[in-house]
Amino acid sequence: MTDATIAAVHDREAAIAGRRHLASRTIIYALLTFFALIYLAPLVILVFNSFREQPEIAQNGLIAFPRSFQLSAWADAWSTYCIGGTCEGMRRNFLNSLWMAVPATVLSTALGALNGYVLSKWRFRGSETLFTLMLLGVFMPGQIALMPWAFILGKLGLTNSTYGLILVHVIQGISFTTLFCRNYYVSIPDDLIKAARIDGAGFWRIFRKIILPLSPPILIVTVIWQFTGIWNEYLFGVVFTSGREQPITAALVALTASGTNVRAYDVMSAAVLIGALPPLLVYFFGGKYFVRGLTQGAIK
Amino acid sequence: MSTAEVDGGQVGPTWRERLTKASPVLVLVPSLAASFIYIFVFTIWTLYISLSNSSLLPSYDFVGLSNYVSLWSNRRWNIAYSNLFLFSAFYIVGAMAIGLLLAILIDQRVRGEAMWRTIFLYPLAVSFIVTGTVWSWLYNPVDGIQMLVRGLGWTDFNFALASDRNTAIYAIIITGIWQSSGFAMALFLAGLRSVDPDLVKAAQIDGASTFRTYRKVILPVIAPIFLAVAVIQIQFAIKTFDLVAALTRGGPGISTTFPAIYVYDLMFQRGQIGEGAAAAMMMLAALAVVLVPYSFYVVWRRRKENRHD
């Protein structure tokens, strides 16, 4: 074979490989696009419908390109739409969720950081066993806790109150936050702590000067995990509160269930989006940390 | 006697030193006490209620296992746990299959990886209430998918998945898969990225196709992740409540009752607290059946790995 024929064979092979490569690339992107459309469709439909006028939705169906435009559904959903007799929209329930999720997130994260610090850097006899026992809380189904909580919240006068839900979420969250922080602090070298102790630093000083400055990555993960989890929680919200005191998840179910007259999809879409917005914002701005929390919380 | 003691006039640690020494334990005590109450006292409490004749209000008259007997002879409970099995099977297989497919697709050095991941994972950030509500509208024959397809010209198209008592469970399965296949994708992708690149290269040099490389080399390495994903999803399936509450509310009729829905209904709608507590204990038992062997397996695997290191 001459050099020329060898080159020709190579060219042909390269062309075939190139075509095959192109075909497989096309299939890959086609599949990804197909799934992306399915994943995005519900969100896009929600956004569209929150700006379409109700008569147009009734005529063309929920899944249609907008042919009308209004902003009033958002205003109605926020402040005037009626749920079960009270016409205050979602505003109050949105704020309930905020006043519940923010303090509960801060408290449970602070406790988790301290617990994690003790369980990784100040181990004592039996501390590993205690850690394992605390982890059981991660798996407890909420249903087991319903009657005991109902009794305790009643005794404390915290039934139908955001404070009651804060208490429930903090205690339920401790297992998760302790797990996250402990597993992160374990990777901080013990020598750092030892050196600080030789220099005379105590428990709190080491926490403030060494552990906390190294903590932001895990604290962000924990805060995101707790906030989205508590914001999205429904069971405790619907059981321990009612009406105006409900968090937004419970209010959304009440809102969409009260469909005696023609369903106002425009307002309901806006209301659902209002309920979905805070965790979505957290997800889009802290996505990396959200995923990290997810995989850590899942695998550990 | 040492000079230090004479000079300082102290025997043993000061009050301050003792406090410093006790701080770690003192910090831990409130959380430990709360977790202990939450995990053990609450469980035993609910167990006790399940063995009592509590109806509208909790009572503490012991009646043995009669709540469990009436629970297991209840037709609705039978529907609830058959639904759980059906849902678990399809949901786990479906979410894992789609999750794995997406992970492998993204692993082909695609452009805009961050964008694809963001799209596939966002359902996980929103609540099941939001997801369930939107999908219940899509399943609605009057305004949803059925209307869309009929509008496209296929006028006798029927799609009433969620309103037919025989098929409503599949509406929940599809929605569940939609919500959490991105989660399976994230875990699988993390696994794929942790596979030793030399291993993959060796397979490619041997002339293995991409498909064969995945099947014979990569997937066996990440086998533990399959188990982890499955366990997490079974756990989620057992606890399923919000999704059903928002999507079908257990209906049509009682066709999509789940154990968690049953517990809620008995405790807070029908005033049969004792039997509701018995159902809650069965949920806990189901979780234990899955999680106890799994945690033993994880501990065993970790020990094995440590020995090899």
Boltz contact constraints between the chains, C-beta under 6 A:
constraints:
  - contact:
      token1: [A, 28]
      token2: [B, 105]
      max_distance: 6.0
  - contact:
      token1: [A, 28]
      token2: [B, 108]
      max_distance: 6.0
  - contact:
      token1: [A, 31]
      token2: [B, 105]
      max_distance: 6.0
  - contact:
      token1: [A, 32]
      token2: [B, 105]
      max_distance: 6.0
  - contact:
      token1: [A, 32]
      token2: [B, 116]
      max_distance: 6.0
  - contact:
      token1: [A, 36]
      token2: [B, 119]
      max_distance: 6.0
  - contact:
      token1: [A, 39]
      token2: [B, 119]
      max_distance: 6.0
  - contact:
      token1: [A, 39]
      token2: [B, 120]
      max_distance: 6.0
  - contact:
      token1: [A, 42]
      token2: [B, 134]
      max_distance: 6.0
  - contact:
      token1: [A, 46]
      token2: [B, 134]
      max_distance: 6.0
  - contact:
      token1: [A, 61]
      token2: [B, 143]
      max_distance: 6.0
  - contact:
      token1: [A, 61]
      token2: [B, 147]
      max_distance: 6.0
  - contact:
      token1: [A, 61]
      token2: [B, 148]
      max_distance: 6.0
  - contact:
      token1: [A, 62]
      token2: [B, 137]
      max_distance: 6.0
  - contact:
      token1: [A, 62]
      token2: [B, 143]
      max_distance: 6.0
  - contact:
      token1: [A, 62]
      token2: [B, 144]
      max_distance: 6.0
  - contact:
      token1: [A, 63]
      token2: [B, 148]
      max_distance: 6.0
  - contact:
      token1: [A, 111]
      token2: [B, 31]
      max_distance: 6.0
  - contact:
      token1: [A, 114]
      token2: [B, 27]
      max_distance: 6.0
  - contact:
      token1: [A, 115]
      token2: [B, 31]
      max_distance: 6.0
  - contact:
      token1: [A, 118]
      token2: [B, 24]
      max_distance: 6.0
  - contact:
      token1: [A, 118]
      token2: [B, 27]
      max_distance: 6.0
  - contact:
      token1: [A, 118]
      token2: [B, 28]
      max_distance: 6.0
  - contact:
      token1: [A, 122]
      token2: [B, 24]
      max_distance: 6.0
  - contact:
      token1: [A, 134]
      token2: [B, 35]
      max_distance: 6.0
  - contact:
      token1: [A, 136]
      token2: [B, 39]
      max_distance: 6.0
  - contact:
      token1: [A, 137]
      token2: [B, 35]
      max_distance: 6.0
  - contact:
      token1: [A, 137]
      token2: [B, 39]
      max_distance: 6.0
  - contact:
      token1: [A, 139]
      token2: [B, 287]
      max_distance: 6.0
  - contact:
      token1: [A, 139]
      token2: [B, 291]
      max_distance: 6.0
  - contact:
      token1: [A, 141]
      token2: [B, 239]
      max_distance: 6.0
  - contact:
      token1: [A, 141]
      token2: [B, 283]
      max_distance: 6.0
  - contact:
      token1: [A, 141]
      token2: [B, 284]
      max_distance: 6.0
  - contact:
      token1: [A, 143]
      token2: [B, 260]
      max_distance: 6.0
  - contact:
      token1: [A, 143]
      token2: [B, 263]
      max_distance: 6.0
  - contact:
      token1: [A, 143]
      token2: [B, 280]
      max_distance: 6.0
  - contact:
      token1: [A, 143]
      token2: [B, 283]
      max_distance: 6.0
  - contact:
      token1: [A, 144]
      token2: [B, 42]
      max_distance: 6.0
  - contact:
      token1: [A, 144]
      token2: [B, 43]
      max_distance: 6.0
  - contact:
      token1: [A, 144]
      token2: [B, 46]
      max_distance: 6.0
  - contact:
      token1: [A, 144]
      token2: [B, 280]
      max_distance: 6.0
  - contact:
      token1: [A, 144]
      token2: [B, 284]
      max_distance: 6.0
  - contact:
      token1: [A, 145]
      token2: [B, 42]
      max_distance: 6.0
  - contact:
      token1: [A, 147]
      token2: [B, 46]
      max_distance: 6.0
  - contact:
      token1: [A, 147]
      token2: [B, 49]
      max_distance: 6.0
  - contact:
      token1: [A, 148]
      token2: [B, 42]
      max_distance: 6.0
  - contact:
      token1: [A, 148]
      token2: [B, 45]
      max_distance: 6.0
  - contact:
      token1: [A, 171]
      token2: [B, 34]
      max_distance: 6.0
  - contact:
      token1: [A, 171]
      token2: [B, 38]
      max_distance: 6.0
  - contact:
      token1: [A, 174]
      token2: [B, 31]
      max_distance: 6.0
  - contact:
      token1: [A, 174]
      token2: [B, 35]
      max_distance: 6.0
  - contact:
      token1: [A, 202]
      token2: [B, 20]
      max_distance: 6.0
  - contact:
      token1: [A, 203]
      token2: [B, 20]
      max_distance: 6.0
  - contact:
      token1: [A, 203]
      token2: [B, 23]
      max_distance: 6.0
  - contact:
      token1: [A, 228]
      token2: [B, 125]
      max_distance: 6.0
  - contact:
      token1: [A, 232]
      token2: [B, 127]
      max_distance: 6.0
  - contact:
      token1: [A, 234]
      token2: [B, 129]
      max_distance: 6.0
  - contact:
      token1: [A, 234]
      token2: [B, 242]
      max_distance: 6.0
  - contact:
      token1: [A, 235]
      token2: [B, 241]
      max_distance: 6.0
  - contact:
      token1: [A, 249]
      token2: [B, 127]
      max_distance: 6.0
  - contact:
      token1: [A, 249]
      token2: [B, 129]
      max_distance: 6.0
  - contact:
      token1: [A, 252]
      token2: [B, 129]
      max_distance: 6.0
  - contact:
      token1: [A, 253]
      token2: [B, 246]
      max_distance: 6.0
  - contact:
      token1: [A, 256]
      token2: [B, 133]
      max_distance: 6.0
  - contact:
      token1: [A, 272]
      token2: [B, 130]
      max_distance: 6.0
  - contact:
      token1: [A, 272]
      token2: [B, 133]
      max_distance: 6.0
  - contact:
      token1: [A, 275]
      token2: [B, 130]
      max_distance: 6.0
  - contact:
      token1: [A, 276]
      token2: [B, 126]
      max_distance: 6.0
  - contact:
      token1: [A, 276]
      token2: [B, 130]
      max_distance: 6.0
  - contact:
      token1: [A, 279]
      token2: [B, 125]
      max_distance: 6.0
  - contact:
      token1: [A, 279]
      token2: [B, 126]
      max_distance: 6.0
  - contact:
      token1: [A, 280]
      token2: [B, 125]
      max_distance: 6.0
  - contact:
      token1: [A, 283]
      token2: [B, 125]
      max_distance: 6.0
  - contact:
      token1: [A, 291]
      token2: [B, 186]
      max_distance: 6.0
  - contact:
      token1: [A, 295]
      token2: [B, 187]
      max_distance: 6.0
  - contact:
      token1: [A, 295]
      token2: [B, 190]
      max_distance: 6.0
  - contact:
      token1: [A, 298]
      token2: [B, 232]
      max_distance: 6.0
  - contact:
      token1: [A, 299]
      token2: [B, 228]
      max_distance: 6.0
